[in-house]
């Protein structure tokens, strides 16, 4: 059963990866670049959080986001070391049939850190700001899906790596959203006590 799932996963990867063309390579390389997509999401969220919460609470939320990304990254690495599933760009049978345009090819790929981190930030930011910006959650999730797909396009992740990364990102973003809400309530209550 597992072999069959992995076979279908490989077939879907090859299909999606080979849809690429040189004229789109630059776009997908930019989308998959951690600095570019991280900066875009970070700047948008910082500005919107600052407008809603002010500097003090925004700095607290930045700490929560940093902890969330660290947590998500470490769990992703734990899964990669535990399952040791080679990336498509490291699998001989697949390498001959795919397009590889990434800057580098890591060793293990299950599950995708790009997918989990971008989705965690999307869920966290979208939920924190949904009362002011109802469209934001949809926009951030859409951007996260683009980032996730870029990993297939450039040749470093199978679709199953991406799907599992996205699911874990939803979990992580939701947990840290709840944590942030609790912290904001606690600090707000403390401030109200001091002001009284």
MARKOLRO-694022 format. One record per residue: x, y, z of N, C-alpha, C in turn; residue number from 1. Coordinates in Angstrom, 1 decimal, padded with zeros to 4 digits. Layout:
PT     nu     nv     nw    cau    cav    caw     cu     cv     cw   i
PT      X      Y      Z      X      Y      Z      X      Y      Z NUM
...
***
This chain:
PT     nu     nv     nw    cau    cav    caw     cu     cv     cw   i
PT  000.8 -001.2  000.0  000.0  000.0  000.0  000.9  001.3  000.0   1
PT  001.8  001.3  000.9  002.7  002.5  001.0  003.5  002.6 -000.3   2
PT  004.0  001.5 -000.9  004.7  001.6 -002.1  003.9  002.1 -003.2   3
PT  002.6  001.8 -003.3  001.7  002.3 -004.3  001.5  003.8 -004.1   4
PT  001.3  004.2 -002.9  001.2  005.7 -002.6  002.4  006.5 -003.1   5
PT  003.6  005.9 -002.7  004.8  006.6 -003.1  005.0  006.6 -004.6   6
PT  004.6  005.5 -005.3  004.6  005.5 -006.7  003.8  006.6 -007.4   7
PT  002.5  006.7 -006.9  001.6  007.7 -007.4  002.2  009.1 -007.1   8
PT  002.8  009.3 -005.9  003.5  010.5 -005.5  004.6  010.9 -006.5   9
PT  005.4  009.9 -006.9  006.4  010.1 -007.9  005.9  010.5 -009.2  10
PT  004.9  009.8 -009.6  004.2  010.1 -010.9  003.7  011.5 -011.0  11
PT  003.0  011.9 -009.9  002.4  013.2 -009.8  003.5  014.3 -009.8  12
PT  004.6  014.0 -009.1  005.7  014.9 -009.1  006.3  015.1 -010.5  13
PT  006.5  014.1 -011.2  007.1  014.1 -012.5  006.2  014.9 -013.5  14
PT  004.9  014.7 -013.3  003.9  015.4 -014.2  004.0  016.9 -013.9  15
PT  003.9  017.3 -012.6  003.8  018.7 -012.3  005.2  019.4 -012.5  16
PT  006.3  018.7 -012.2  007.6  019.3 -012.4  007.9  019.5 -013.9  17
PT  007.4  018.6 -014.7  007.7  018.7 -016.2  006.8  019.7 -016.9  18
PT  005.8  020.3 -016.1  005.0  021.3 -016.7  005.8  022.6 -016.9  19
PT  006.9  022.7 -016.1  007.7  023.9 -016.1  008.3  024.2 -017.5  20
PT  008.7  025.5 -017.6  009.4  025.9 -018.9  010.4  027.0 -018.5  21
PT  011.5  027.1 -019.3  012.5  028.1 -019.0  012.0  029.5 -018.8  22
PT  010.9  029.9 -019.5  010.4  031.3 -019.4  009.8  031.6 -018.0  23
PT  009.4  030.5 -017.3  008.8  030.7 -015.9  009.8  030.4 -014.8  24
PT  011.0  029.9 -015.2  012.0  029.5 -014.1  012.3  030.6 -013.2  25
PT  012.6  031.8 -013.7  013.0  032.9 -012.8  011.9  033.3 -011.8  26
PT  010.7  033.3 -012.2  009.5  033.6 -011.3  009.5  032.6 -010.2  27
PT  009.6  031.3 -010.5  009.4  030.2 -009.5  010.7  030.2 -008.6  28
PT  011.8  030.5 -009.1  013.0  030.6 -008.3  012.9  031.7 -007.3  29
PT  012.3  032.8 -007.7  012.1  034.0 -006.8  011.1  033.6 -005.7  30
PT  010.0  032.9 -006.1  009.0  032.6 -005.1  009.6  031.6 -004.1  31
PT  010.4  030.7 -004.5  011.0  029.6 -003.6  012.1  030.2 -002.7  32
PT  012.6  031.4 -003.0  013.7  031.9 -002.3  013.2  032.3 -000.9  33
PT  013.8  031.8  000.2  013.4  032.0  001.5  013.5  033.5  001.9  34
PT  014.5  034.2  001.4  014.7  035.6  001.7  013.5  036.4  001.1  35
PT  013.2  036.1 -000.1  012.2  036.9 -000.8  010.8  036.6 -000.2  36
PT  010.4  035.3 -000.1  009.0  035.1  000.4  008.9  035.4  001.9  37
PT  010.0  035.2  002.6  010.0  035.6  004.0  009.9  037.0  004.2  38
PT  010.6  037.8  003.4  010.6  039.3  003.5  009.2  039.8  003.2  39
PT  008.6  039.3  002.1  007.3  039.8  001.7  006.3  039.5  002.8  40
PT  006.2  038.3  003.3  005.3  038.0  004.3  005.6  038.8  005.6  41
PT  006.8  038.9  006.0  007.2  039.5  007.2  006.9  041.0  007.2  42
PT  007.2  041.7  006.1  006.9  043.1  006.0  005.4  043.4  006.1  43
PT  004.6  042.6  005.3  003.2  042.8  005.3  002.6  042.6  006.7  44
PT  003.0  041.5  007.3  002.5  041.2  008.7  002.9  042.3  009.7  45
PT  004.2  042.7  009.6  004.6  043.7  010.6  003.8  044.9  010.5  46
PT  003.6  045.4  009.3  002.9  046.7  009.1  001.5  046.5  009.6  47
PT  000.8  045.4  009.3 -000.6  045.3  009.7 -000.7  045.0  011.2  48
PT  000.2  044.2  011.7  000.1  044.0  013.2  000.4  045.3  013.9  49
PT  001.3  046.1  013.5  001.7  047.4  014.1  000.4  048.3  014.1  50
PT -000.3  048.3  013.0 -001.5  049.2  012.9 -002.5  048.7  013.8  51
PT -002.7  047.4  014.0 -003.7  046.9  014.9 -003.3  047.0  016.4  52
PT -002.1  046.6  016.7 -001.7  046.4  018.1 -000.8  047.4  018.7  53
PT -000.1  048.2  017.8  000.9  049.2  018.3  002.2  048.5  018.5  54
PT  003.3  049.2  018.8  004.6  048.7  018.8  004.9  047.6  019.8  55
PT  004.4  047.9  021.1  004.7  047.0  022.2  004.2  045.6  021.9  56
PT  002.9  045.5  021.6  002.3  044.2  021.3  002.8  043.6  020.0  57
PT  003.1  044.4  019.1  003.7  043.8  017.8  005.0  043.2  018.1  58
PT  005.9  043.8  018.9  007.2  043.2  019.3  006.9  041.8  020.0  59
PT  005.9  041.8  020.9  005.6  040.5  021.5  005.2  039.5  020.5  60
PT  004.4  039.9  019.5  003.9  038.9  018.5  005.1  038.5  017.6  61
PT  006.1  039.4  017.4  007.2  039.0  016.6  008.0  037.9  017.3  62
PT  008.1  038.0  018.6  008.8  036.9  019.4  008.0  035.6  019.2  63
PT  006.7  035.7  019.3  005.8  034.5  019.1  006.1  033.9  017.7  64
PT  006.1  034.7  016.7  006.3  034.2  015.3  007.7  033.6  015.2  65
PT  008.7  034.2  015.8  010.1  033.6  015.8  010.1  032.2  016.5  66
PT  009.4  032.1  017.6  009.3  030.8  018.3  008.5  029.8  017.4  67
PT  007.5  030.3  016.7  006.7  029.4  015.9  007.5  028.8  014.7  68
PT  008.3  029.7  014.1  009.1  029.3  013.0  010.2  028.4  013.4  69
PT  010.8  028.6  014.6  011.8  027.7  015.2  011.2  026.4  015.5  70
PT  010.0  026.3  016.1  009.4  025.1  016.4  009.0  024.3  015.1  71
PT  008.5  025.0  014.1  008.1  024.4  012.9  009.3  023.8  012.2  72
PT  010.4  024.6  012.1  011.6  024.2  011.5  012.2  022.9  012.1  73
PT  012.2  022.9  013.5  012.8  021.8  014.2  012.0  020.5  014.0  74
PT  010.7  020.6  014.1  009.9  019.4  013.8  010.1  018.9  012.4  75
PT  010.1  019.9  011.4  010.4  019.5  010.1  011.7  018.7  010.0  76
PT  012.8  019.2  010.6  014.1  018.5  010.5  014.0  017.2  011.2  77
PT  013.2  017.1  012.3  013.1  015.8  013.0  012.4  014.8  012.1  78
PT  011.4  015.2  011.4  010.7  014.3  010.4  011.7  013.9  009.3  79
PT  012.5  014.8  008.8  013.4  014.5  007.7  014.4  013.5  008.2  80
PT  015.0  013.7  009.4  016.0  012.7  009.9  015.4  011.4  010.2  81
PT  014.1  011.4  010.7  013.5  010.1  011.1  013.1  009.3  009.8  82
PT  012.4  009.9  008.9  011.9  009.2  007.7  013.0  009.0  006.6  83
PT  013.9  009.9  006.5  015.0  009.8  005.6  014.6  009.5  004.1  84
PT  013.5  010.2  003.7  013.1  010.0  002.4  013.9  011.0  001.5  85
PT  014.6  010.4  000.5  015.4  011.2 -000.4  014.5  012.1 -001.2  86
PT  015.1  013.3 -001.5  014.4  014.3 -002.4  014.4  013.7 -003.8  87
PT  013.5  014.2 -004.6  013.5  013.7 -006.0  014.8  014.0 -006.7  88
PT  015.4  015.1 -006.4  016.7  015.5 -007.0  017.9  014.6 -006.5  89
PT  017.6  013.7 -005.6  018.6  012.8 -005.1  018.2  011.3 -005.4  90
PT  017.2  011.1 -006.1  016.7  009.8 -006.5  017.0  009.5 -007.9  91
PT  017.9  008.5 -008.1  018.5  008.3 -009.5  017.4  008.0 -010.5  92
PT  016.4  007.2 -010.3  015.4  006.9 -011.3  014.6  008.1 -011.6  93
PT  014.4  009.0 -010.7  013.6  010.2 -010.9  014.4  011.3 -011.6  94
PT  015.7  011.4 -011.2  016.6  012.5 -011.6  016.6  012.6 -013.2  95
PT  016.6  011.4 -013.8  016.7  011.4 -015.3  015.5  011.9 -016.0  96
PT  014.4  012.0 -015.3  013.1  012.3 -015.9  012.6  013.7 -015.5  97
PT  013.3  014.4 -014.7  012.7  015.6 -014.1  013.5  016.9 -014.5  98
PT  013.0  018.0 -014.3  013.7  019.3 -014.4  014.2  019.7 -013.1  99
PT  015.4  020.0 -013.0  016.0  020.5 -011.7  016.6  021.8 -011.9 100
PT  016.0  022.9 -011.3  016.5  024.2 -011.5  016.8  024.9 -010.1 101
PT  016.7  024.2 -009.0  017.0  024.7 -007.7  018.5  025.1 -007.6 102
PT  018.8  025.9 -006.6  020.1  026.3 -006.4  020.9  025.2 -005.8 103
PT  020.3  024.4 -004.9  020.9  023.2 -004.4  019.9  022.1 -004.1 104
PT  020.3  020.9 -003.8  019.4  019.8 -003.5  019.9  019.2 -002.1 105
PT  019.1  019.4 -001.1  019.4  018.8  000.2  019.2  017.3  000.1 106
PT  019.4  016.6  001.2  019.4  015.2  001.2  018.0  014.6  001.4 107
PT  017.3  015.0  002.5  016.0  014.4  002.8  014.9  015.5  002.6 108
PT  013.7  015.0  002.2  012.7  016.0  001.9  011.3  015.8  002.6 109
PT  011.1  014.8  003.4  009.8  014.6  004.1  009.8  015.2  005.5 110
PT  009.1  016.3  005.7  008.3  017.0  004.9  008.9  018.4  004.6 111
PT  008.2  019.2  003.8  008.8  020.4  003.3  008.7  021.5  004.4 112
PT  009.9  022.1  004.7  010.0  023.2  005.6  009.4  024.5  005.0 113
PT  009.6  024.7  003.7  009.0  025.9  003.0  007.5  025.9  003.2 114
PT  006.9  024.7  002.9  005.5  024.6  003.0  005.0  024.8  004.4 115
PT  005.6  024.1  005.4  005.2  024.2  006.8  005.3  025.6  007.3 116
PT  006.5  026.2  007.1  006.7  027.6  007.6  005.8  028.6  007.0 117
PT  005.7  028.6  005.7  004.9  029.6  005.0  003.4  029.5  005.4 118
PT  003.0  028.2  005.6  001.6  028.0  006.0  001.3  028.4  007.4 119
PT  002.3  028.1  008.3  002.2  028.5  009.7  002.1  030.0  009.8 120
PT  002.9  030.7  009.1  002.9  032.2  009.1  001.5  032.7  008.6 121
PT  001.1  032.1  007.5 -000.2  032.5  006.9 -001.4  032.3  007.8 122
PT -001.4  031.2  008.5 -002.5  030.9  009.4 -002.4  031.9  010.6 123
PT -001.3  032.0  011.2 -001.1  032.9  012.3 -001.5  034.3  012.0 124
PT -000.9  034.8  010.9 -001.1  036.2  010.5 -002.6  036.5  010.1 125
PT -003.1  035.5  009.4 -004.5  035.7  008.9 -005.5  035.7  010.1 126
PT -005.3  034.8  011.0 -006.2  034.7  012.2 -006.0  035.9  013.1 127
PT -004.8  036.4  013.3 -004.5  037.5  014.2 -005.2  038.8  013.6 128
PT -005.3  038.9  012.3 -005.7  040.1  011.7 -007.1  040.0  011.0 129
PT -007.8  038.9  011.2 -009.0  038.7  010.4 -010.1  039.7  010.8 130
PT -010.2  040.2  012.0 -011.2  041.2  012.3 -011.1  042.5  011.4 131
PT -009.9  042.9  011.1 -009.7  044.1  010.3 -009.5  043.8  008.8 132
PT -009.0  042.6  008.5 -008.7  042.3  007.1 -009.2  040.9  006.7 133
PT -010.5  040.8  006.4 -011.1  039.5  006.2 -010.5  038.8  005.0 134
PT -009.9  039.5  004.0 -009.3  038.9  002.8 -007.9  038.4  003.1 135
PT -007.3  038.8  004.2 -005.9  038.5  004.4 -005.6  037.0  004.5 136
PT -006.4  036.3  005.3 -006.2  034.9  005.5 -006.1  034.2  004.1 137
PT -007.1  034.5  003.3 -007.2  033.9  001.9 -005.9  034.2  001.1 138
PT -005.5  035.5  001.2 -004.3  036.0  000.4 -003.0  035.3  000.9 139
PT -002.9  035.2  002.2 -001.7  034.6  002.8 -001.6  033.1  002.5 140
PT -002.8  032.4  002.6 -002.8  031.0  002.3 -002.5  030.8  000.8 141
PT -003.1  031.6 -000.1 -002.8  031.5 -001.5 -001.3  031.7 -001.8 142
PT -000.7  032.6 -001.1  000.8  032.8 -001.3  001.6  031.6 -000.8 143
PT  001.1  031.1  000.4  001.8  029.9  000.9  001.7  028.7 -000.1 144
PT  000.6  028.6 -000.7  000.4  027.5 -001.7  001.3  027.7 -002.9 145
PT  001.5  028.9 -003.3  002.5  029.2 -004.4  003.9  028.8 -003.9 146
PT  004.3  029.2 -002.7  005.6  028.8 -002.2  005.7  027.3 -002.2 147
PT  004.7  026.6 -001.7  004.7  025.2 -001.6  004.9  024.6 -003.0 148
PT  004.1  025.0 -004.0  004.2  024.5 -005.3  005.6  024.7 -006.0 149
PT  006.2  025.9 -005.6  007.5  026.2 -006.2  008.5  025.1 -005.8 150
PT  008.3  024.4 -004.7  009.3  023.3 -004.3  009.2  022.1 -005.3 151
PT  008.0  021.9 -005.8  007.8  020.8 -006.8  008.4  021.3 -008.1 152
PT  008.1  022.6 -008.5  008.6  023.2 -009.7  010.1  023.1 -009.9 153
PT  010.8  023.5 -008.8  012.3  023.6 -008.9  012.9  022.2 -008.7 154
PT  012.1  021.2 -008.3  012.6  019.8 -008.3  013.1  019.3 -006.9 155
PT  012.7  019.9 -005.8  013.3  019.4 -004.5  012.3  018.7 -003.6 156
PT  011.0  018.7 -003.9  010.0  018.0 -003.1  009.0  017.3 -003.9 157
PT  008.5  016.2 -003.4  007.4  015.4 -003.9  006.1  016.1 -003.4 158
PT  005.0  015.9 -004.1  003.7  016.4 -003.6  003.3  016.0 -002.2 159
PT  003.6  014.8 -001.8  003.3  014.3 -000.4  004.1  015.1  000.6 160
PT  005.4  015.4  000.3  006.2  016.3  001.2  005.5  017.6  001.4 161
PT  004.9  018.1  000.3  004.3  019.5  000.4  003.0  019.4  001.1 162
PT  002.1  018.4  000.9  000.8  018.3  001.5  001.0  018.1  003.0 163
PT  002.0  017.2  003.4  002.2  017.0  004.9  002.8  018.3  005.5 164
PT  003.6  019.0  004.8  004.2  020.3  005.3  003.1  021.3  005.5 165
PT  002.1  021.4  004.6  001.0  022.3  004.7  000.1  022.0  005.9 166
PT -000.1  020.7  006.0 -001.0  020.3  007.2 -000.3  020.6  008.5 167
PT  001.0  020.4  008.6  001.7  020.7  009.8  001.7  022.2  010.0 168
PT  001.9  023.0  008.9  001.9  024.4  009.1  000.5  024.9  009.6 169
PT -000.6  024.4  009.2 -001.9  024.7  009.7 -001.9  024.5  011.2 170
PT -001.4  023.3  011.6 -001.4  022.9  013.0 -000.6  023.9  013.8 171
PT  000.7  024.2  013.4  001.6  025.0  014.1  001.1  026.5  014.1 172
PT  000.6  027.0  013.0  000.0  028.3  013.0 -001.1  028.5  014.0 173
PT -002.0  027.5  014.0 -003.2  027.5  014.9 -002.8  027.5  016.4 174
PT -001.8  026.6  016.7 -001.3  026.5  018.1 -000.7  027.8  018.6 175
PT  000.1  028.4  017.8  000.8  029.6  018.2 -000.1  030.9  018.1 176
PT -001.2  030.8  017.3 -002.2  031.8  017.3 -002.9  031.8  018.7 177
PT -003.2  030.6  019.2 -003.9  030.5  020.5 -002.9  031.0  021.6 178
PT -001.6  030.6  021.5 -000.6  031.1  022.4 -000.6  032.6  022.4 179
PT -000.5  033.2  021.3 -000.5  034.7  021.2 -001.7  035.3  021.7 180
PT -002.9  034.8  021.5 -004.1  035.3  022.1 -004.0  035.3  023.6 181
PT -003.6  034.2  024.1 -003.4  034.1  025.6 -002.5  035.1  026.2 182
PT -001.3  035.3  025.5 -000.4  036.3  026.0 -000.9  037.7  025.9 183
PT -001.6  038.0  024.8 -002.2  039.4  024.7 -003.2  039.6  025.7 184
PT -004.0  038.6  026.0 -005.0  038.8  027.1 -004.4  039.0  028.4 185
PT -003.3  038.2  028.7 -002.6  038.3  030.0 -002.0  039.7  030.1 186
PT -001.3  040.2  029.1 -000.6  041.5  029.2 -001.6  042.6  029.3 187
PT -002.7  042.4  028.5 -003.8  043.5  028.6 -004.4  043.6  029.9 188
PT -004.6  042.4  030.6 -005.2  042.4  031.9 -004.2  043.0  032.9 189
PT -002.9  042.7  032.8 -001.9  043.3  033.6 -001.9  044.8  033.5 190
PT -002.0  045.3  032.3 -002.0  046.7  032.0 -003.2  047.4  032.6 191
PT -004.3  046.7  032.5 -005.6  047.3  033.1 -005.5  047.4  034.6 192
PT -004.9  046.4  035.2 -004.7  046.4  036.6 -003.8  047.5  037.1 193
PT -002.7  047.7  036.3 -001.8  048.8  036.7 -002.4  050.2  036.5 194
PT -003.2  050.3  035.4 -003.9  051.6  035.2 -004.9  051.9  036.2 195
PT -005.6  050.9  036.8 -006.6  051.1  037.8 -005.9  051.5  039.1 196
***
